[in-house]
């Protein structure tokens, strides 16, 4: 499944990771399955140029181009937000499901 926000090019050609995502990822690494999932996600996206259906990507915000995806491991629901602009997937946040809900509410984006 490929989602785009501002581009007519439907393939993902590159991945960028924000400093905030790196901080979130470092905090999540206590669960080695999160690291494994993100590594596999990066591998699939770079190999095929598309998002895996297991990510269940969908718009996260009513008026902004962010996409949210599910990263579920060890019965713990993790969520990530990202953008896709001009064929580049930009990893934005990685939070537990409940933390993501709080983040989205605080940002006033849902």
KAJO-V730324 format. One line per field, one symbol per residue. phi: phi as a letter, one per 20 degrees, with the letter a starting at -180 (. if undefined). psi: psi as a letter, one per 40 degrees, with the letter a starting at -180 (. if undefined). burial: + if it has 9 or more other ideal C-beta (glycine too) atoms within 8 Angstrom, else -. A space follows every 50 residues. Layout:
phi: ???
psi: ???
burial: ???
This chain:
phi: .cdcdccefeeedbcccffffffffffeffdgffgfffgfgffffffdmc efffflfbgecfcdefddcecdblmdedccdbdcclndedfdcccfgfff gfgffffmdc
psi: hhhidfieheiheihihidddddddddeeehddddddddddddddddeei hidddfhihdideieiiiihghifehhiiiiiihhfehhhhcihiidddd ddddddefe.
burial: -+-++-+----+--+--+--++-++--++-+--+++++--++-++---++ ++--+-+--++---+++++++-+--+-++++++++-+++++++++++--+ --++----+-
